[in-house]
Amino acid sequence: MFLKKSDYQPATPKDLNIQTMGGGLPTLLINDGKVVEENLKELGYDNEWLKNQLLRKGITNIENVYAVMIDSSGELYYTVKTQD
């Protein structure tokens, strides 16, 4: 095994002064139709931003959402409640 000289190491977001949201697991923003306010604020977002993101996906009522998560790249993942 060998290590590359520092001049030949891949650049990181920090090297390029690019701000990231961190890594790891996605952050829960909605749980069973209720906004997780603490997580939303911790990421620097507000309810208006969240509503706009959901509207882009055709969701008009947060209460119909089972879960929404956001990953470190800002991608939203969601599931809606099924109608019985």
All heavy atoms as an XYZ file, in Angstrom:
668
protein
N       0.838     -1.184      0.000
C       0.000      0.000      0.000
C       0.878      1.239      0.000
O       1.950      1.247      0.584
C      -0.891     -0.006      1.252
C      -1.840      1.114      1.299
S      -2.991      0.862      2.648
C      -3.193      2.505      3.155
N       0.381      2.293     -0.643
C       1.141      3.529     -0.676
C       0.198      4.702     -0.522
O      -0.998      4.596     -0.767
C       1.943      3.656     -1.978
C       1.082      3.758     -3.200
C       0.736      5.006     -3.697
C       0.605      2.633     -3.850
C      -0.062      5.112     -4.820
C      -0.188      2.737     -4.980
C      -0.532      3.984     -5.467
N       0.735      5.819     -0.098
C      -0.041      7.047      0.059
C       0.407      8.055     -0.978
O       1.604      8.214     -1.228
C       0.162      7.641      1.451
C      -0.328      6.809      2.626
C       0.052      7.474      3.944
C      -1.829      6.643      2.546
N      -0.551      8.735     -1.579
C      -0.234      9.773     -2.553
C       0.288     11.010     -1.834
O      -0.092     11.296     -0.700
C      -1.483     10.157     -3.351
C      -2.006      9.063     -4.233
C      -3.233      9.552     -4.983
C      -3.799      8.460     -5.859
N      -4.978      8.928     -6.598
N       1.157     11.752     -2.502
C       1.609     13.025     -1.957
C       0.404     13.952     -1.841
O      -0.576     13.825     -2.577
C       2.658     13.648     -2.872
C       3.962     12.883     -2.895
C       4.959     13.593     -3.773
C       6.272     12.830     -3.784
N       7.264     13.502     -4.637
N       0.488     14.904     -0.920
C      -0.660     15.784     -0.663
C      -1.107     16.548     -1.906
O      -2.284     16.836     -2.069
C      -0.345     16.746      0.476
O       0.758     17.565      0.135
N      -0.170     16.860     -2.811
C      -0.547     17.567     -4.037
C      -1.433     16.728     -4.951
O      -2.092     17.254     -5.845
C       0.697     17.982     -4.829
C       1.454     19.110     -4.159
O       0.891     19.733     -3.234
O       2.601     19.361     -4.559
N      -1.447     15.415     -4.747
C      -2.198     14.509     -5.616
C      -3.414     13.888     -4.933
O      -4.065     13.024     -5.491
C      -1.272     13.408     -6.148
C      -0.156     13.978     -6.988
C       1.096     14.188     -6.451
C      -0.392     14.340     -8.306
C       2.118     14.735     -7.210
C       0.629     14.890     -9.077
C       1.873     15.081     -8.519
O       2.872     15.623     -9.288
N      -3.739     14.355     -3.732
C      -4.921     13.873     -3.021
C      -6.159     14.530     -3.625
O      -6.092     15.669     -4.082
C      -4.841     14.226     -1.528
C      -3.740     13.527     -0.770
C      -4.052     12.071     -0.545
O      -5.202     11.665     -0.497
N      -3.012     11.267     -0.405
N      -7.308     13.825     -3.621
C      -8.545     14.444     -4.125
C      -8.939     15.652     -3.267
O      -8.721     15.665     -2.058
C      -9.589     13.342     -3.992
C      -8.852     12.092     -3.711
C      -7.493     12.461     -3.198
N      -9.505     16.647     -3.907
C      -9.979     17.834     -3.192
C     -11.246     17.494     -2.423
O     -12.073     16.707     -2.875
C     -10.263     18.961     -4.175
N     -11.402     18.083     -1.264
C     -12.605     17.898     -0.454
C     -13.462     19.158     -0.558
O     -12.964     20.216     -0.969
C     -12.235     17.666      1.026
O     -11.624     18.870      1.532
C     -11.295     16.484      1.198
N     -14.735     19.073     -0.174
C     -15.557     20.291     -0.175
C     -14.925     21.411      0.656
O     -14.980     22.573      0.279
C     -16.883     19.828      0.415
C     -16.959     18.386      0.033
C     -15.523     17.893      0.139
N     -14.283     21.048      1.763
C     -13.651     22.056      2.602
C     -12.510     22.742      1.850
O     -12.339     23.952      1.935
C     -13.129     21.423      3.887
C     -12.560     22.427      4.862
C     -12.170     21.791      6.162
C     -11.620     22.853      7.102
N     -11.317     22.327      8.405
N     -11.728     21.960      1.092
C     -10.640     22.539      0.294
C     -11.166     23.580     -0.687
O     -10.483     24.554     -1.001
C      -9.903     21.454     -0.501
C      -9.163     20.467      0.376
O      -8.794     20.821      1.516
O      -8.951     19.324     -0.083
N     -12.362     23.361     -1.201
C     -12.952     24.233     -2.214
C     -13.899     25.275     -1.627
O     -14.603     25.964     -2.349
C     -13.699     23.377     -3.247
C     -12.845     22.325     -3.962
C     -13.716     21.431     -4.826
C     -11.748     22.978     -4.773
N     -13.913     25.369     -0.283
C     -14.796     26.298      0.430
C     -16.266     26.090      0.074
O     -17.031     27.032     -0.096
C     -14.395     27.751      0.184
C     -13.069     28.077      0.818
O     -12.770     27.595      1.910
N     -12.263     28.861      0.140
N     -16.668     24.824     -0.058
C     -18.057     24.473     -0.327
C     -18.681     23.988      0.971
O     -18.168     23.065      1.608
C     -18.154     23.370     -1.400
C     -17.564     23.870     -2.713
C     -19.599     22.915     -1.575
C     -17.442     22.800     -3.770
N     -19.788     24.609      1.363
C     -20.463     24.214      2.597
C     -21.336     22.998      2.333
O     -22.064     22.943      1.338
C     -21.319     25.360      3.131
C     -21.915     25.063      4.483
C     -22.653     26.267      5.044
O     -22.871     27.257      4.362
N     -23.029     26.179      6.294
N     -21.238     22.000      3.195
C     -22.076     20.814      3.083
C     -22.949     20.711      4.319
O     -22.709     21.380      5.324
C     -21.232     19.537      2.949
O     -20.478     19.365      4.149
C     -20.307     19.601      1.759
N     -23.956     19.837      4.239
C     -24.850     19.623      5.378
C     -24.336     18.505      6.274
O     -25.018     18.080      7.186
C     -26.252     19.271      4.881
C     -26.934     20.404      4.175
S     -28.530     19.949      3.531
C     -29.390     19.466      5.018
N     -23.164     18.022      6.002
C     -22.647     16.912      6.786
C     -22.945     15.608      6.088
O     -23.450     15.567      4.977
N     -22.620     14.548      6.722
C     -22.846     13.243      6.116
C     -23.647     12.373      7.051
O     -24.192     12.828      8.040
N     -23.702     11.126      6.722
C     -24.382     10.208      7.606
C     -25.836     10.013      7.237
O     -26.224     10.115      6.085
N     -26.620      9.776      8.241
C     -28.030      9.450      8.044
C     -28.858     10.679      7.681
O     -28.532     11.790      8.085
C     -28.586      8.842      9.327
C     -27.935      7.532      9.773
C     -28.470      7.113     11.134
C     -28.160      6.444      8.755
N     -29.941     10.474      6.941
C     -30.844     11.600      6.643
C     -31.490     12.124      7.927
O     -31.581     11.424      8.930
C     -31.906     10.977      5.734
C     -31.358      9.690      5.275
C     -30.361      9.249      6.294
N     -31.952     13.366      7.869
C     -32.609     14.004      9.003
C     -34.115     13.987      8.790
O     -34.602     14.353      7.722
C     -32.117     15.460      9.141
O     -30.697     15.450      9.305
C     -32.755     16.149     10.333
N     -34.851     13.576      9.812
C     -36.303     13.498      9.759
C     -36.906     14.896      9.907
O     -36.615     15.602     10.873
C     -36.811     12.587     10.884
C     -38.293     12.256     10.899
C     -38.682     11.446      9.662
C     -38.629     11.480     12.160
N     -37.732     15.303      8.944
C     -38.380     16.613      8.989
C     -39.867     16.527      9.288
O     -40.432     17.441      9.877
C     -38.176     17.353      7.661
C     -36.731     17.655      7.268
C     -36.688     18.386      5.932
C     -36.017     18.446      8.345
N     -40.516     15.445      8.852
C     -41.927     15.209      9.170
C     -42.061     13.772      9.636
O     -41.518     12.855      9.011
C     -42.851     15.450      7.959
C     -42.821     16.918      7.546
C     -44.291     15.023      8.275
C     -43.666     17.235      6.322
N     -42.773     13.584     10.737
C     -43.027     12.258     11.280
C     -44.521     12.120     11.546
O     -45.072     12.850     12.364
C     -42.226     12.041     12.562
C     -42.348     10.644     13.099
O     -42.608      9.710     12.347
N     -42.166     10.489     14.398
N     -45.163     11.235     10.824
C     -46.593     10.956     10.976
C     -47.439     12.231     10.903
O     -48.298     12.485     11.737
C     -46.855     10.203     12.275
C     -48.214      9.514     12.280
O     -48.769      9.275     11.185
O     -48.721      9.224     13.377
N     -47.158     13.040      9.878
C     -47.954     14.239      9.640
C     -47.612     15.440     10.489
O     -48.264     16.478     10.397
N     -46.567     15.344     11.316
C     -46.177     16.453     12.186
C     -44.741     16.868     11.875
O     -43.845     16.032     11.793
C     -46.304     16.051     13.655
C     -47.736     15.763     14.058
C     -47.841     15.457     15.527
C     -49.282     15.241     15.918
N     -49.709     13.870     15.852
N     -44.544     18.173     11.742
C     -43.218     18.709     11.454
C     -42.330     18.569     12.691
O     -42.755     18.877     13.804
C     -43.303     20.192     11.031
C     -41.920     20.784     10.812
C     -44.159     20.335      9.783
N     -41.114     18.104     12.483
C     -40.125     18.020     13.563
C     -39.382     19.357     13.558
O     -38.363     19.531     12.890
C     -39.164     16.825     13.362
C     -38.192     16.723     14.519
C     -39.939     15.529     13.176
N     -39.943     20.317     14.281
C     -39.468     21.701     14.264
C     -37.980     21.819     14.600
O     -37.255     22.579     13.963
C     -40.277     22.556     15.249
C     -41.749     22.648     14.945
C     -42.083     23.548     13.772
O     -41.212     24.336     13.343
O     -43.215     23.466     13.283
N     -37.544     21.089     15.593
C     -36.146     21.163     16.036
C     -35.182     20.816     14.895
O     -34.198     21.509     14.672
C     -35.928     20.223     17.221
C     -34.524     20.259     17.777
C     -34.365     19.335     18.967
O     -35.261     19.298     19.832
O     -33.332     18.648     19.019
N     -35.486     19.747     14.166
C     -34.623     19.328     13.064
C     -34.656     20.342     11.922
O     -33.627     20.637     11.314
C     -35.027     17.951     12.544
C     -34.739     16.852     13.532
O     -34.062     17.058     14.535
N     -35.256     15.668     13.256
N     -35.833     20.867     11.642
C     -35.990     21.854     10.575
C     -35.151     23.098     10.873
O     -34.391     23.574     10.020
C     -37.471     22.217     10.449
C     -37.912     22.987      9.227
C     -37.676     22.178      7.956
C     -39.381     23.345      9.342
N     -35.260     23.601     12.090
C     -34.517     24.800     12.483
C     -33.022     24.535     12.543
O     -32.218     25.396     12.176
C     -35.030     25.314     13.826
C     -36.407     25.931     13.727
C     -36.918     26.394     15.065
C     -38.343     26.904     14.898
N     -38.935     27.292     16.168
N     -32.632     23.355     13.000
C     -31.210     23.015     13.094
C     -30.530     23.070     11.725
O     -29.357     23.431     11.611
C     -31.042     21.621     13.710
C     -29.602     21.246     13.982
C     -29.490     19.920     14.695
O     -30.161     19.746     15.733
O     -28.738     19.063     14.202
N     -31.283     22.737     10.684
C     -30.741     22.766      9.328
C     -30.869     24.143      8.668
O     -30.421     24.336      7.544
C     -31.435     21.706      8.469
C     -31.179     20.263      8.879
C     -32.028     19.317      8.044
C     -29.704     19.912      8.746
N     -31.508     25.081      9.375
C     -31.630     26.439      8.846
C     -32.831     26.654      7.940
O     -32.870     27.624      7.182
N     -33.818     25.769      8.015
C     -35.022     25.892      7.199
C     -36.202     26.286      8.081
O     -36.146     26.192      9.302
C     -35.338     24.575      6.491
C     -34.263     24.123      5.532
C     -33.637     22.898      5.694
C     -33.876     24.920      4.464
C     -32.648     22.476      4.807
C     -32.895     24.516      3.582
C     -32.283     23.289      3.757
O     -31.319     22.882      2.885
N     -37.296     26.709      7.430
C     -38.512     27.030      8.178
C     -39.701     26.307      7.545
O     -39.567     25.634      6.521
C     -38.748     28.543      8.245
C     -38.892     29.200      6.879
O     -39.140     28.481      5.875
O     -38.766     30.430      6.800
N     -40.870     26.459      8.154
C     -42.072     25.774      7.683
C     -42.458     26.185      6.263
O     -42.937     25.371      5.489
C     -43.242     26.019      8.640
C     -43.137     25.176      9.884
O     -42.953     23.975      9.807
N     -43.224     25.822     11.044
N     -42.241     27.457      5.941
C     -42.572     27.939      4.600
C     -41.724     27.229      3.541
O     -42.229     26.821      2.501
C     -42.368     29.460      4.527
C     -42.964     30.092      3.303
C     -44.485     30.003      3.278
O     -45.128     29.963      4.342
O     -45.039     29.954      2.161
N     -40.443     27.071      3.824
C     -39.548     26.360      2.906
C     -40.029     24.925      2.717
O     -40.111     24.432      1.595
C     -38.110     26.379      3.442
C     -37.188     25.538      2.634
C     -36.491     25.922      1.522
C     -36.871     24.158      2.842
N     -35.763     24.868      1.034
C     -35.979     23.769      1.824
C     -37.243     23.207      3.790
C     -35.460     22.479      1.734
C     -36.725     21.933      3.695
C     -35.852     21.579      2.676
N     -40.370     24.271      3.825
C     -40.819     22.882      3.765
C     -42.109     22.760      2.963
O     -42.229     21.878      2.103
C     -41.004     22.326      5.180
C     -41.401     20.860      5.288
C     -40.392     19.952      4.597
C     -41.560     20.468      6.748
N     -43.054     23.651      3.204
C     -44.316     23.621      2.453
C     -44.072     23.797      0.959
O     -44.680     23.111      0.134
C     -45.268     24.704      2.966
C     -45.874     24.384      4.302
C     -46.773     25.503      4.786
C     -47.254     25.238      6.191
N     -48.081     26.335      6.710
N     -43.167     24.707      0.603
C     -42.848     24.923     -0.810
C     -42.199     23.691     -1.435
O     -42.493     23.341     -2.580
C     -41.944     26.140     -0.982
C     -42.684     27.439     -0.772
O     -43.882     27.517     -1.007
N     -41.983     28.454     -0.310
N     -41.326     23.028     -0.693
C     -40.690     21.818     -1.206
C     -41.730     20.722     -1.446
O     -41.672     20.008     -2.446
C     -39.615     21.307     -0.222
C     -38.457     22.245     -0.022
C     -37.728     22.563     -1.308
O     -37.346     21.675     -2.050
N     -37.560     23.835     -1.585
N     -42.685     20.607     -0.529
C     -43.726     19.590     -0.672
C     -44.675     19.927     -1.814
O     -45.110     19.033     -2.549
C     -44.483     19.423      0.647
C     -43.650     18.862      1.799
C     -44.460     18.874      3.091
C     -43.137     17.474      1.493
N     -44.982     21.214     -1.986
C     -45.846     21.626     -3.103
C     -45.224     21.253     -4.444
O     -45.925     20.842     -5.363
C     -46.097     23.133     -3.054
C     -47.192     23.586     -2.097
C     -47.252     25.109     -2.033
C     -48.548     23.016     -2.493
N     -43.907     21.360     -4.546
C     -43.216     20.967     -5.779
C     -43.414     19.491     -6.093
O     -43.325     19.071     -7.229
C     -41.713     21.236     -5.663
C     -41.346     22.679     -5.664
C     -39.861     22.833     -5.588
N     -39.506     24.232     -5.461
C     -38.285     24.652     -5.247
N     -37.291     23.805     -5.129
N     -38.044     25.936     -5.149
N     -43.679     18.706     -5.058
C     -43.892     17.274     -5.229
C     -45.380     16.923     -5.262
O     -45.760     15.773     -5.222
C     -43.168     16.511     -4.119
C     -41.655     16.745     -4.168
C     -40.924     15.937     -3.150
C     -39.442     16.200     -3.160
N     -38.760     15.935     -4.386
N     -46.236     17.963     -5.284
C     -47.670     17.752     -5.384
C     -48.357     17.477     -4.064
O     -49.508     17.040     -4.039
N     -47.694     17.744     -2.953
C     -48.272     17.495     -1.627
C     -48.771     18.820     -1.066
O     -48.002     19.759     -0.891
C     -47.221     16.869     -0.685
C     -46.748     15.535     -1.253
C     -47.780     16.706      0.717
C     -45.543     14.954     -0.555
N     -50.072     18.878     -0.789
C     -50.670     20.120     -0.306
C     -51.026     20.085      1.180
O     -51.251     21.125      1.776
C     -51.948     20.449     -1.102
O     -52.860     19.351     -1.000
C     -51.618     20.709     -2.564
N     -51.077     18.899      1.773
C     -51.463     18.773      3.177
C     -50.424     17.948      3.929
O     -50.292     16.752      3.704
C     -52.844     18.122      3.279
C     -53.390     18.159      4.693
O     -52.687     18.458      5.653
N     -54.664     17.828      4.819
N     -49.711     18.597      4.843
C     -48.662     17.924      5.621
C     -49.228     16.760      6.425
O     -48.543     15.759      6.627
C     -47.935     18.930      6.533
C     -47.061     19.847      5.674
C     -47.092     18.231      7.583
C     -46.338     20.930      6.435
N     -50.464     16.863      6.856
C     -51.070     15.799      7.663
C     -51.190     14.483      6.899
O     -51.312     13.427      7.499
C     -52.432     16.234      8.190
C     -52.334     17.355      9.205
C     -53.690     17.846      9.669
O     -54.722     17.302      9.226
O     -53.703     18.783     10.483
N     -51.144     14.549      5.556
C     -51.216     13.338      4.733
C     -49.853     12.688      4.500
O     -49.755     11.688      3.799
C     -51.849     13.652      3.380
C     -53.300     14.053      3.523
O     -53.969     13.673      4.484
N     -53.785     14.837      2.586
N     -48.808     13.281      5.073
C     -47.445     12.787      4.876
C     -47.052     11.912      6.053
O     -47.197     12.309      7.210
C     -46.455     13.959      4.731
C     -45.033     13.451      4.571
C     -46.847     14.840      3.567
N     -46.563     10.723      5.747
C     -46.102      9.829      6.812
C     -44.729     10.268      7.300
O     -44.501     10.407      8.496
C     -46.071      8.383      6.320
C     -45.611      7.416      7.383
C     -46.404      7.158      8.491
C     -44.375      6.795      7.288
C     -45.977      6.293      9.484
C     -43.946      5.935      8.265
C     -44.750      5.686      9.369
O     -44.314      4.842     10.349
N     -43.795     10.484      6.365
C     -42.444     10.894      6.746
C     -41.780     11.655      5.620
O     -42.014     11.384      4.445
C     -41.595      9.680      7.105
N     -40.951     12.633      6.009
C     -40.084     13.341      5.079
C     -38.703     13.383      5.710
O     -38.560     13.721      6.887
C     -40.560     14.785      4.802
C     -39.529     15.550      3.979
C     -41.890     14.786      4.093
N     -37.705     13.013      4.912
C     -36.323     13.089      5.358
C     -35.517     13.861      4.327
O     -35.876     13.895      3.153
C     -35.740     11.689      5.537
C     -36.389     10.920      6.666
S     -35.645      9.319      6.954
C     -36.377      8.386      5.630
N     -34.436     14.470      4.779
C     -33.535     15.188      3.887
C     -32.133     14.644      4.094
O     -31.713     14.410      5.229
C     -33.611     16.719      4.142
C     -32.828     17.480      3.083
C     -33.157     17.071      5.540
C     -33.072     18.979      3.098
N     -31.426     14.395      2.987
C     -30.069     13.866      3.107
C     -29.047     15.002      3.080
O     -29.410     16.180      2.982
C     -29.777     12.799      2.043
C     -29.711     13.331      0.623
O     -29.661     14.571      0.426
O     -29.686     12.507     -0.297
N     -27.783     14.653      3.171
C     -26.730     15.664      3.268
C     -26.576     16.496      2.011
O     -25.992     17.573      2.045
C     -25.399     14.998      3.619
O     -25.033     14.084      2.606
N     -27.119     16.049      0.886
C     -27.043     16.838     -0.346
C     -28.271     17.718     -0.533
O     -28.380     18.445     -1.520
C     -26.872     15.920     -1.560
O     -28.040     15.168     -1.777
N     -29.238     17.646      0.397
C     -30.447     18.460      0.310
C     -31.596     17.794     -0.411
O     -32.629     18.399     -0.629
N     -31.433     16.523     -0.766
C     -32.490     15.775     -1.453
C     -33.556     15.331     -0.452
O     -33.232     14.779      0.596
C     -31.886     14.559     -2.148
C     -32.873     13.767     -2.958
C     -33.285     14.463     -4.246
O     -32.504     15.264     -4.774
O     -34.402     14.179     -4.708
N     -34.826     15.582     -0.781
C     -35.935     15.163      0.079
C     -36.440     13.786     -0.330
O     -36.554     13.489     -1.523
C     -37.108     16.133     -0.020
C     -36.981     17.483      0.656
C     -38.251     18.290      0.470
C     -36.656     17.356      2.118
N     -36.745     12.988      0.672
C     -37.368     11.678      0.475
C     -38.629     11.668      1.308
O     -38.622     12.134      2.444
C     -36.422     10.556      0.927
C     -35.126     10.559      0.152
C     -34.033     11.279      0.609
C     -35.023      9.871     -1.043
C     -32.849     11.297     -0.112
C     -33.838      9.881     -1.764
C     -32.760     10.598     -1.293
O     -31.602     10.619     -2.014
N     -39.726     11.151      0.733
C     -40.984     11.226      1.469
C     -41.851     10.006      1.185
O     -41.692      9.334      0.179
C     -41.754     12.493      1.090
C     -42.191     12.527     -0.351
C     -43.477     12.131     -0.707
C     -41.338     12.949     -1.355
C     -43.889     12.152     -2.021
C     -41.743     12.970     -2.679
C     -43.018     12.568     -3.001
O     -43.423     12.589     -4.311
N     -42.754      9.769      2.122
C     -43.799      8.764      1.939
C     -45.099      9.407      2.419
O     -45.119     10.163      3.378
C     -43.541      7.476      2.741
O     -43.393      7.796      4.125
C     -42.290      6.759      2.271
N     -46.172      9.109      1.702
C     -47.478      9.628      2.091
C     -48.311      8.507      2.696
O     -48.088      7.333      2.419
C     -48.217     10.260      0.887
C     -47.509     11.522      0.429
C     -48.354      9.287     -0.244
N     -49.248      8.906      3.525
C     -50.133      7.938      4.166
C     -51.077      7.350      3.118
O     -51.518      8.068      2.215
C     -50.941      8.586      5.277
C     -50.094      9.102      6.416
C     -50.962      9.788      7.456
C     -50.122     10.381      8.561
N     -50.956     11.064      9.565
N     -51.373      6.089      3.247
C     -52.315      5.462      2.330
C     -53.728      5.734      2.819
O     -53.990      5.810      4.003
C     -52.081      3.952      2.235
O     -52.195      3.378      3.537
C     -50.712      3.646      1.665
N     -54.616      5.898      1.880
C     -56.022      6.105      2.208
C     -56.700      4.750      2.351
O     -56.658      3.946      1.444
C     -56.703      6.919      1.097
C     -56.056      8.265      0.841
C     -56.152      9.190      2.042
O     -57.161      9.188      2.744
N     -55.117      9.968      2.266
N     -57.287      4.493      3.513
C     -57.958      3.208      3.761
C     -59.312      3.140      3.114
O     -60.066      3.966      2.970
C     -58.095      2.940      5.265
C     -56.724      2.743      5.897
O     -55.804      2.292      5.188
O     -56.582      3.055      7.086
